[in-house]
Amino acid sequence: MTIETTTLYRPTGPEELALIEQSGWKRFPPRLPEQPIFYPVMNEAYAIQIARDWNVAASGIGYLTKFDVKRDCLRKFEVHNVGAEMHDELWVPAEELADFNDNIVGFIEVIHTFK
């Protein structure tokens, strides 16, 4: 039986990446109180834009991670477009992030670094 997955992307800064590494590259860290939504993005081009333009400006470096999630898990979350056609994000409420993490298949990998 094959597990159907969807590839998602998450731009991160150095602090979040350190927490991902501490998890063994398997989980995203819990959201802070002022962060009610975890929002991975649906395509690499948009994720690159965030990591390169926003994360570098905020912390001097930006990382782009890529990971696969069981498709069945994703059905309960909404995709929101937040700008141009490519700006699609999956909105995962903070209280559901642990379940989301449980549905990651394989490892979270860094595919780009921007300085």
DRENMAR-554249 format. One record per atom (N, C-alpha, C): residue number from 1; atom name; x, y, z. Coordinates in nm, 2 decimals. Example, Ala and Ser with C-alpha at 12.3 -4.5 7.8 and 13.67 -1.06 7.14 Angstrom:
2
+-----+----+--------+--------+--------+
|   i | at |     c1 |     c2 |     c3 |
+-----+----+--------+--------+--------+
|   1 |  N |   1.32 |  -0.57 |   0.78 |
|   1 | CA |   1.23 |  -0.45 |   0.78 |
|   1 |  C |   1.32 |  -0.33 |   0.78 |
|   2 |  N |   1.28 |  -0.22 |   0.71 |
|   2 | CA |   1.37 |  -0.11 |   0.71 |
|   2 |  C |   1.29 |   0.00 |   0.79 |
+-----+----+--------+--------+--------+
***
This chain:
115
+-----+----+--------+--------+--------+
|   i | at |     c1 |     c2 |     c3 |
+-----+----+--------+--------+--------+
|   1 |  N |   0.08 |  -0.12 |   0.00 |
|   1 | CA |   0.00 |   0.00 |   0.00 |
|   1 |  C |   0.09 |   0.13 |   0.00 |
|   2 |  N |   0.07 |   0.21 |  -0.10 |
|   2 | CA |   0.14 |   0.33 |  -0.11 |
|   2 |  C |   0.07 |   0.45 |  -0.04 |
|   3 |  N |   0.15 |   0.53 |   0.04 |
|   3 | CA |   0.10 |   0.64 |   0.10 |
|   3 |  C |   0.11 |   0.76 |   0.01 |
|   4 |  N |  -0.01 |   0.82 |  -0.02 |
|   4 | CA |  -0.01 |   0.94 |  -0.11 |
|   4 |  C |   0.03 |   1.06 |  -0.02 |
|   5 |  N |   0.13 |   1.14 |  -0.08 |
|   5 | CA |   0.18 |   1.26 |  -0.01 |
|   5 |  C |   0.17 |   1.38 |  -0.10 |
|   6 |  N |   0.18 |   1.49 |  -0.04 |
|   6 | CA |   0.20 |   1.62 |  -0.10 |
|   6 |  C |   0.32 |   1.69 |  -0.05 |
|   7 |  N |   0.40 |   1.74 |  -0.14 |
|   7 | CA |   0.52 |   1.82 |  -0.11 |
|   7 |  C |   0.49 |   1.96 |  -0.07 |
|   8 |  N |   0.54 |   2.01 |   0.04 |
|   8 | CA |   0.52 |   2.14 |   0.08 |
|   8 |  C |   0.65 |   2.21 |   0.11 |
|   9 |  N |   0.65 |   2.34 |   0.13 |
|   9 | CA |   0.77 |   2.41 |   0.15 |
|   9 |  C |   0.76 |   2.51 |   0.27 |
|  10 |  N |   0.86 |   2.53 |   0.34 |
|  10 | CA |   0.86 |   2.62 |   0.46 |
|  10 |  C |   0.98 |   2.70 |   0.46 |
|  11 |  N |   0.97 |   2.83 |   0.43 |
|  11 | CA |   1.08 |   2.92 |   0.45 |
|  11 |  C |   1.11 |   2.94 |   0.60 |
|  12 |  N |   1.23 |   2.94 |   0.64 |
|  12 | CA |   1.26 |   2.96 |   0.78 |
|  12 |  C |   1.38 |   3.05 |   0.80 |
|  13 |  N |   1.40 |   3.10 |   0.92 |
|  13 | CA |   1.52 |   3.17 |   0.97 |
|  13 |  C |   1.60 |   3.07 |   1.05 |
|  14 |  N |   1.71 |   3.12 |   1.10 |
|  14 | CA |   1.80 |   3.03 |   1.18 |
|  14 |  C |   1.74 |   2.97 |   1.31 |
|  15 |  N |   1.66 |   3.05 |   1.38 |
|  15 | CA |   1.61 |   3.00 |   1.50 |
|  15 |  C |   1.51 |   2.88 |   1.48 |
|  16 |  N |   1.42 |   2.89 |   1.39 |
|  16 | CA |   1.33 |   2.79 |   1.36 |
|  16 |  C |   1.40 |   2.66 |   1.30 |
|  17 |  N |   1.50 |   2.69 |   1.22 |
|  17 | CA |   1.58 |   2.58 |   1.16 |
|  17 |  C |   1.65 |   2.50 |   1.27 |
|  18 |  N |   1.71 |   2.57 |   1.37 |
|  18 | CA |   1.77 |   2.50 |   1.48 |
|  18 |  C |   1.68 |   2.41 |   1.56 |
|  19 |  N |   1.55 |   2.45 |   1.57 |
|  19 | CA |   1.45 |   2.37 |   1.64 |
|  19 |  C |   1.41 |   2.25 |   1.56 |
|  20 |  N |   1.40 |   2.27 |   1.43 |
|  20 | CA |   1.37 |   2.16 |   1.34 |
|  20 |  C |   1.49 |   2.05 |   1.34 |
|  21 |  N |   1.61 |   2.10 |   1.34 |
|  21 | CA |   1.72 |   2.01 |   1.36 |
|  21 |  C |   1.72 |   1.93 |   1.49 |
|  22 |  N |   1.68 |   2.00 |   1.60 |
|  22 | CA |   1.67 |   1.93 |   1.73 |
|  22 |  C |   1.57 |   1.82 |   1.73 |
|  23 |  N |   1.47 |   1.83 |   1.64 |
|  23 | CA |   1.37 |   1.73 |   1.63 |
|  23 |  C |   1.41 |   1.61 |   1.55 |
|  24 |  N |   1.54 |   1.61 |   1.50 |
|  24 | CA |   1.58 |   1.51 |   1.41 |
|  24 |  C |   1.53 |   1.52 |   1.27 |
|  25 |  N |   1.50 |   1.65 |   1.23 |
|  25 | CA |   1.45 |   1.68 |   1.10 |
|  25 |  C |   1.31 |   1.62 |   1.07 |
|  26 |  N |   1.23 |   1.60 |   1.18 |
|  26 | CA |   1.10 |   1.54 |   1.17 |
|  26 |  C |   0.98 |   1.63 |   1.20 |
|  27 |  N |   1.00 |   1.74 |   1.27 |
|  27 | CA |   0.89 |   1.82 |   1.32 |
|  27 |  C |   0.92 |   1.97 |   1.32 |
|  28 |  N |   0.81 |   2.04 |   1.30 |
|  28 | CA |   0.82 |   2.19 |   1.31 |
|  28 |  C |   0.79 |   2.23 |   1.46 |
|  29 |  N |   0.85 |   2.33 |   1.51 |
|  29 | CA |   0.83 |   2.37 |   1.65 |
|  29 |  C |   0.69 |   2.43 |   1.67 |
|  30 |  N |   0.65 |   2.41 |   1.80 |
|  30 | CA |   0.52 |   2.47 |   1.83 |
|  30 |  C |   0.52 |   2.62 |   1.80 |
|  31 |  N |   0.40 |   2.68 |   1.77 |
|  31 | CA |   0.39 |   2.82 |   1.74 |
|  31 |  C |   0.40 |   2.90 |   1.87 |
|  32 |  N |   0.45 |   3.02 |   1.86 |
|  32 | CA |   0.45 |   3.11 |   1.98 |
|  32 |  C |   0.31 |   3.17 |   2.00 |
|  33 |  N |   0.28 |   3.22 |   2.11 |
|  33 | CA |   0.14 |   3.27 |   2.14 |
|  33 |  C |   0.09 |   3.37 |   2.04 |
|  34 |  N |   0.18 |   3.45 |   1.98 |
|  34 | CA |   0.14 |   3.55 |   1.88 |
|  34 |  C |   0.13 |   3.49 |   1.74 |
|  35 |  N |   0.15 |   3.36 |   1.73 |
|  35 | CA |   0.15 |   3.29 |   1.60 |
|  35 |  C |   0.04 |   3.19 |   1.59 |
|  36 |  N |  -0.08 |   3.23 |   1.56 |
|  36 | CA |  -0.20 |   3.13 |   1.57 |
|  36 |  C |  -0.20 |   3.03 |   1.45 |
|  37 |  N |  -0.12 |   3.06 |   1.35 |
|  37 | CA |  -0.13 |   2.98 |   1.23 |
|  37 |  C |   0.01 |   2.94 |   1.19 |
|  38 |  N |   0.03 |   2.81 |   1.15 |
|  38 | CA |   0.15 |   2.76 |   1.08 |
|  38 |  C |   0.12 |   2.75 |   0.94 |
|  39 |  N |   0.20 |   2.82 |   0.85 |
|  39 | CA |   0.16 |   2.82 |   0.71 |
|  39 |  C |   0.27 |   2.78 |   0.62 |
|  40 |  N |   0.28 |   2.65 |   0.59 |
|  40 | CA |   0.37 |   2.61 |   0.48 |
|  40 |  C |   0.31 |   2.66 |   0.35 |
|  41 |  N |   0.40 |   2.67 |   0.25 |
|  41 | CA |   0.35 |   2.72 |   0.12 |
|  41 |  C |   0.34 |   2.60 |   0.02 |
|  42 |  N |   0.27 |   2.62 |  -0.08 |
|  42 | CA |   0.23 |   2.52 |  -0.17 |
|  42 |  C |   0.33 |   2.50 |  -0.29 |
|  43 |  N |   0.41 |   2.60 |  -0.31 |
|  43 | CA |   0.50 |   2.59 |  -0.43 |
|  43 |  C |   0.64 |   2.65 |  -0.39 |
|  44 |  N |   0.74 |   2.59 |  -0.46 |
|  44 | CA |   0.88 |   2.63 |  -0.43 |
|  44 |  C |   0.91 |   2.78 |  -0.47 |
|  45 |  N |   0.85 |   2.83 |  -0.58 |
|  45 | CA |   0.88 |   2.97 |  -0.62 |
|  45 |  C |   0.84 |   3.07 |  -0.51 |
|  46 |  N |   0.72 |   3.05 |  -0.46 |
|  46 | CA |   0.68 |   3.14 |  -0.35 |
|  46 |  C |   0.76 |   3.12 |  -0.23 |
|  47 |  N |   0.80 |   3.00 |  -0.19 |
|  47 | CA |   0.88 |   2.98 |  -0.08 |
|  47 |  C |   1.02 |   3.04 |  -0.09 |
|  48 |  N |   1.08 |   3.03 |  -0.21 |
|  48 | CA |   1.20 |   3.10 |  -0.24 |
|  48 |  C |   1.19 |   3.25 |  -0.22 |
|  49 |  N |   1.08 |   3.31 |  -0.27 |
|  49 | CA |   1.06 |   3.45 |  -0.25 |
|  49 |  C |   1.06 |   3.49 |  -0.10 |
|  50 |  N |   0.99 |   3.42 |  -0.02 |
|  50 | CA |   0.99 |   3.45 |   0.12 |
|  50 |  C |   1.13 |   3.43 |   0.19 |
|  51 |  N |   1.19 |   3.32 |   0.17 |
|  51 | CA |   1.32 |   3.29 |   0.23 |
|  51 |  C |   1.42 |   3.39 |   0.18 |
|  52 |  N |   1.43 |   3.43 |   0.06 |
|  52 | CA |   1.53 |   3.52 |   0.00 |
|  52 |  C |   1.50 |   3.66 |   0.04 |
|  53 |  N |   1.37 |   3.70 |   0.03 |
|  53 | CA |   1.34 |   3.84 |   0.05 |
|  53 |  C |   1.31 |   3.88 |   0.19 |
|  54 |  N |   1.24 |   3.79 |   0.26 |
|  54 | CA |   1.19 |   3.83 |   0.40 |
|  54 |  C |   1.29 |   3.77 |   0.51 |
|  55 |  N |   1.32 |   3.64 |   0.50 |
|  55 | CA |   1.40 |   3.58 |   0.61 |
|  55 |  C |   1.54 |   3.65 |   0.61 |
|  56 |  N |   1.60 |   3.67 |   0.49 |
|  56 | CA |   1.73 |   3.73 |   0.49 |
|  56 |  C |   1.73 |   3.87 |   0.55 |
|  57 |  N |   1.63 |   3.95 |   0.51 |
|  57 | CA |   1.61 |   4.08 |   0.57 |
|  57 |  C |   1.60 |   4.08 |   0.72 |
|  58 |  N |   1.52 |   3.98 |   0.77 |
|  58 | CA |   1.49 |   3.97 |   0.91 |
|  58 |  C |   1.61 |   3.92 |   0.99 |
|  59 |  N |   1.69 |   3.83 |   0.94 |
|  59 | CA |   1.79 |   3.76 |   1.02 |
|  59 |  C |   1.93 |   3.74 |   0.95 |
|  60 |  N |   1.94 |   3.80 |   0.83 |
|  60 | CA |   2.07 |   3.78 |   0.76 |
|  60 |  C |   2.09 |   3.65 |   0.68 |
|  61 |  N |   1.99 |   3.56 |   0.70 |
|  61 | CA |   2.00 |   3.43 |   0.63 |
|  61 |  C |   1.86 |   3.37 |   0.62 |
|  62 |  N |   1.83 |   3.31 |   0.51 |
|  62 | CA |   1.70 |   3.24 |   0.50 |
|  62 |  C |   1.72 |   3.10 |   0.45 |
|  63 |  N |   1.65 |   3.01 |   0.50 |
|  63 | CA |   1.65 |   2.87 |   0.45 |
|  63 |  C |   1.52 |   2.83 |   0.39 |
|  64 |  N |   1.53 |   2.74 |   0.30 |
|  64 | CA |   1.40 |   2.69 |   0.24 |
|  64 |  C |   1.40 |   2.54 |   0.27 |
|  65 |  N |   1.30 |   2.49 |   0.34 |
|  65 | CA |   1.28 |   2.35 |   0.37 |
|  65 |  C |   1.17 |   2.29 |   0.28 |
|  66 |  N |   1.19 |   2.16 |   0.25 |
|  66 | CA |   1.09 |   2.09 |   0.17 |
|  66 |  C |   1.06 |   1.96 |   0.25 |
|  67 |  N |   0.93 |   1.92 |   0.24 |
|  67 | CA |   0.89 |   1.80 |   0.32 |
|  67 |  C |   0.76 |   1.75 |   0.26 |
|  68 |  N |   0.73 |   1.62 |   0.28 |
|  68 | CA |   0.61 |   1.56 |   0.23 |
|  68 |  C |   0.52 |   1.53 |   0.35 |
|  69 |  N |   0.39 |   1.55 |   0.33 |
|  69 | CA |   0.29 |   1.52 |   0.42 |
|  69 |  C |   0.18 |   1.43 |   0.36 |
|  70 |  N |   0.13 |   1.34 |   0.45 |
|  70 | CA |   0.02 |   1.25 |   0.40 |
|  70 |  C |  -0.10 |   1.34 |   0.35 |
|  71 |  N |  -0.14 |   1.31 |   0.23 |
|  71 | CA |  -0.24 |   1.38 |   0.16 |
|  71 |  C |  -0.37 |   1.38 |   0.24 |
|  72 |  N |  -0.41 |   1.27 |   0.30 |
|  72 | CA |  -0.53 |   1.26 |   0.38 |
|  72 |  C |  -0.53 |   1.37 |   0.49 |
|  73 |  N |  -0.42 |   1.39 |   0.55 |
|  73 | CA |  -0.41 |   1.49 |   0.66 |
|  73 |  C |  -0.44 |   1.63 |   0.61 |
|  74 |  N |  -0.40 |   1.66 |   0.49 |
|  74 | CA |  -0.41 |   1.80 |   0.44 |
|  74 |  C |  -0.56 |   1.84 |   0.41 |
|  75 |  N |  -0.64 |   1.75 |   0.39 |
|  75 | CA |  -0.78 |   1.78 |   0.35 |
|  75 |  C |  -0.86 |   1.86 |   0.45 |
|  76 |  N |  -0.82 |   1.86 |   0.58 |
|  76 | CA |  -0.89 |   1.93 |   0.68 |
|  76 |  C |  -0.84 |   2.08 |   0.70 |
|  77 |  N |  -0.74 |   2.11 |   0.62 |
|  77 | CA |  -0.68 |   2.25 |   0.63 |
|  77 |  C |  -0.71 |   2.33 |   0.50 |
|  78 |  N |  -0.73 |   2.46 |   0.51 |
|  78 | CA |  -0.76 |   2.54 |   0.40 |
|  78 |  C |  -0.64 |   2.60 |   0.34 |
|  79 |  N |  -0.64 |   2.61 |   0.20 |
|  79 | CA |  -0.54 |   2.68 |   0.13 |
|  79 |  C |  -0.59 |   2.82 |   0.11 |
|  80 |  N |  -0.50 |   2.92 |   0.14 |
|  80 | CA |  -0.53 |   3.06 |   0.12 |
|  80 |  C |  -0.44 |   3.12 |   0.02 |
|  81 |  N |  -0.49 |   3.20 |  -0.06 |
|  81 | CA |  -0.41 |   3.28 |  -0.16 |
|  81 |  C |  -0.39 |   3.41 |  -0.09 |
|  82 |  N |  -0.27 |   3.46 |  -0.08 |
|  82 | CA |  -0.24 |   3.58 |  -0.01 |
|  82 |  C |  -0.17 |   3.69 |  -0.09 |
|  83 |  N |  -0.19 |   3.68 |  -0.23 |
|  83 | CA |  -0.14 |   3.78 |  -0.32 |
|  83 |  C |  -0.16 |   3.74 |  -0.46 |
|  84 |  N |  -0.05 |   3.72 |  -0.53 |
|  84 | CA |  -0.05 |   3.68 |  -0.67 |
|  84 |  C |  -0.09 |   3.53 |  -0.68 |
|  85 |  N |  -0.11 |   3.49 |  -0.80 |
|  85 | CA |  -0.15 |   3.35 |  -0.83 |
|  85 |  C |  -0.07 |   3.24 |  -0.76 |
|  86 |  N |   0.06 |   3.27 |  -0.75 |
|  86 | CA |   0.15 |   3.17 |  -0.69 |
|  86 |  C |   0.16 |   3.17 |  -0.53 |
|  87 |  N |   0.09 |   3.27 |  -0.47 |
|  87 | CA |   0.11 |   3.29 |  -0.33 |
|  87 |  C |   0.00 |   3.21 |  -0.25 |
|  88 |  N |   0.01 |   3.08 |  -0.26 |
|  88 | CA |  -0.08 |   2.99 |  -0.19 |
|  88 |  C |  -0.01 |   2.93 |  -0.07 |
|  89 |  N |  -0.08 |   2.94 |   0.05 |
|  89 | CA |  -0.04 |   2.89 |   0.17 |
|  89 |  C |  -0.14 |   2.79 |   0.23 |
|  90 |  N |  -0.09 |   2.69 |   0.30 |
|  90 | CA |  -0.18 |   2.60 |   0.37 |
|  90 |  C |  -0.19 |   2.65 |   0.52 |
|  91 |  N |  -0.30 |   2.68 |   0.57 |
|  91 | CA |  -0.32 |   2.73 |   0.70 |
|  91 |  C |  -0.35 |   2.62 |   0.80 |
|  92 |  N |  -0.26 |   2.60 |   0.89 |
|  92 | CA |  -0.27 |   2.50 |   0.99 |
|  92 |  C |  -0.28 |   2.57 |   1.13 |
|  93 |  N |  -0.40 |   2.56 |   1.19 |
|  93 | CA |  -0.41 |   2.62 |   1.32 |
|  93 |  C |  -0.30 |   2.57 |   1.42 |
|  94 |  N |  -0.25 |   2.66 |   1.50 |
|  94 | CA |  -0.14 |   2.62 |   1.59 |
|  94 |  C |  -0.18 |   2.50 |   1.68 |
|  95 |  N |  -0.30 |   2.49 |   1.72 |
|  95 | CA |  -0.34 |   2.37 |   1.81 |
|  95 |  C |  -0.34 |   2.24 |   1.73 |
|  96 |  N |  -0.33 |   2.24 |   1.60 |
|  96 | CA |  -0.33 |   2.12 |   1.52 |
|  96 |  C |  -0.19 |   2.09 |   1.46 |
|  97 |  N |  -0.09 |   2.17 |   1.50 |
|  97 | CA |   0.04 |   2.15 |   1.44 |
|  97 |  C |   0.10 |   2.01 |   1.48 |
|  98 |  N |   0.08 |   1.97 |   1.61 |
|  98 | CA |   0.13 |   1.84 |   1.65 |
|  98 |  C |   0.08 |   1.72 |   1.56 |
|  99 |  N |  -0.05 |   1.73 |   1.53 |
|  99 | CA |  -0.11 |   1.63 |   1.44 |
|  99 |  C |  -0.05 |   1.64 |   1.30 |
| 100 |  N |  -0.03 |   1.76 |   1.25 |
| 100 | CA |   0.03 |   1.79 |   1.12 |
| 100 |  C |   0.17 |   1.72 |   1.12 |
| 101 |  N |   0.25 |   1.75 |   1.22 |
| 101 | CA |   0.38 |   1.70 |   1.23 |
| 101 |  C |   0.38 |   1.54 |   1.23 |
| 102 |  N |   0.28 |   1.48 |   1.29 |
| 102 | CA |   0.27 |   1.34 |   1.30 |
| 102 |  C |   0.25 |   1.28 |   1.16 |
| 103 |  N |   0.21 |   1.36 |   1.06 |
| 103 | CA |   0.18 |   1.31 |   0.93 |
| 103 |  C |   0.28 |   1.35 |   0.83 |
| 104 |  N |   0.40 |   1.40 |   0.87 |
| 104 | CA |   0.51 |   1.42 |   0.79 |
| 104 |  C |   0.57 |   1.29 |   0.75 |
| 105 |  N |   0.60 |   1.26 |   0.63 |
| 105 | CA |   0.66 |   1.14 |   0.58 |
| 105 |  C |   0.80 |   1.17 |   0.54 |
| 106 |  N |   0.89 |   1.10 |   0.61 |
| 106 | CA |   1.04 |   1.12 |   0.58 |
| 106 |  C |   1.09 |   1.23 |   0.66 |
| 107 |  N |   1.19 |   1.30 |   0.61 |
| 107 | CA |   1.25 |   1.41 |   0.68 |
| 107 |  C |   1.23 |   1.55 |   0.62 |
| 108 |  N |   1.24 |   1.65 |   0.70 |
| 108 | CA |   1.24 |   1.79 |   0.65 |
| 108 |  C |   1.38 |   1.82 |   0.60 |
| 109 |  N |   1.39 |   1.86 |   0.48 |
| 109 | CA |   1.53 |   1.89 |   0.43 |
| 109 |  C |   1.54 |   2.03 |   0.38 |
| 110 |  N |   1.66 |   2.08 |   0.40 |
| 110 | CA |   1.70 |   2.22 |   0.35 |
| 110 |  C |   1.74 |   2.21 |   0.21 |
| 111 |  N |   1.67 |   2.28 |   0.12 |
| 111 | CA |   1.70 |   2.27 |  -0.02 |
| 111 |  C |   1.76 |   2.40 |  -0.08 |
| 112 |  N |   1.75 |   2.51 |   0.00 |
| 112 | CA |   1.82 |   2.63 |  -0.05 |
| 112 |  C |   1.86 |   2.71 |   0.08 |
| 113 |  N |   1.97 |   2.78 |   0.07 |
| 113 | CA |   2.01 |   2.88 |   0.17 |
| 113 |  C |   2.04 |   3.01 |   0.10 |
| 114 |  N |   1.99 |   3.12 |   0.16 |
| 114 | CA |   2.01 |   3.25 |   0.10 |
| 114 |  C |   2.07 |   3.34 |   0.20 |
| 115 |  N |   2.17 |   3.43 |   0.15 |
| 115 | CA |   2.24 |   3.52 |   0.24 |
| 115 |  C |   2.23 |   3.66 |   0.18 |
+-----+----+--------+--------+--------+
***
